[in-house]
Amino acid sequence: MQIVKTIEEVRAAVRAWRADGLSVGLVPTMGFLHEGHRSLIERSVADNDRTVVSVFVNPIQFGPSEDLEAYPRDIERDKTVVEGAGGDLIFNPEPSEMYPPHFTTFVDTTETTELLCGARRAGHFRGVCTVVSKLFNIVGPDRAYFGQKDAQQLATVRRFVRDLNFDVEIVACPIVREADGLAKSSRNTYLSTDERKAALILSESLRQGKAAIERGERSAQAVIDVIADSLNKEPLARVDYVEAVDLDNVQRVERIEENTLVAIAVYIGKTRLIDNFIWK
């Protein structure tokens, strides 16, 4: 298992693999890898002959008031996770390798980025789409792996891959949770002991919303109200949004039907966490 820093090193490795007729999977990450990332790597290893994991804290997807400098980084920890999951290569570039001087070209989308996190984090998805498209061009994978926890990101990547004719299969992987239900996230490390306990309200509120649907409720607003009422009972929680949207275009729906994404973003103290479920 190698760690490389340059685009040419990645391309040289992939060229050698391709010369041997091998398939290639890509797992894009921002590092500080946890069990959720590990599940993506393991899926790629199962599907492909070789797996590249990118570890890059992408500066252009952070807003001016967001946590770029504070975002956790630990390449040795990441190496251990990738090796344990069976990955073959880590691409860990410096920002200057990805964004040379006078970088002025970006990939942006509409529709799928208008609501949810896109409405609250200006420029975030332009940064995501730009770096993911660069990674696709650098690695040239057969398949790329994304987690359902970032469902709006997944929908947006699927859209630009379709619209711009990228020759890569996008594979969605389930949310990985702690034993008590909290969705795995690198930002969970920001939580104090009390905040960590309070954060369980995210998965609990979604459980109540899903239970309402299972009882026959189909009004999106009624399900949103169930979830919001649950969240508001936790003193340390501040709701950013509760939404029900179509999973493909990330636009609001009035009724819960097949392929509906129910998504939430909640501040626990200063830490913003997201979670969701898909009604299939």
Secondary structure, DSSP 4 states (H G I P E B T S, - for coil): -EEE-SHHHHHHHHHHHHHTT--EEEEEE-SS--HHHHHHHHHHHHH-SEEEEEE---GGGS-TTS-TTTS---HHHHHHHHHHHT--EEE---HHHHS-TT-------SSTTSSHHHHHSTTHHHHHHHHHHHHHHHH--SEEEEEGGGHHHHHHHHHHHHHTT---EEEEE---B-TTSPBP-GGGGG--HHHHHHTHHHHHHHHHHHHHHHTT--BHHHHHHHHHHHHTT-TTEEEEEEEEEETTT--B-SB--TTEEEEEEEEETTEEEEEEEEE-
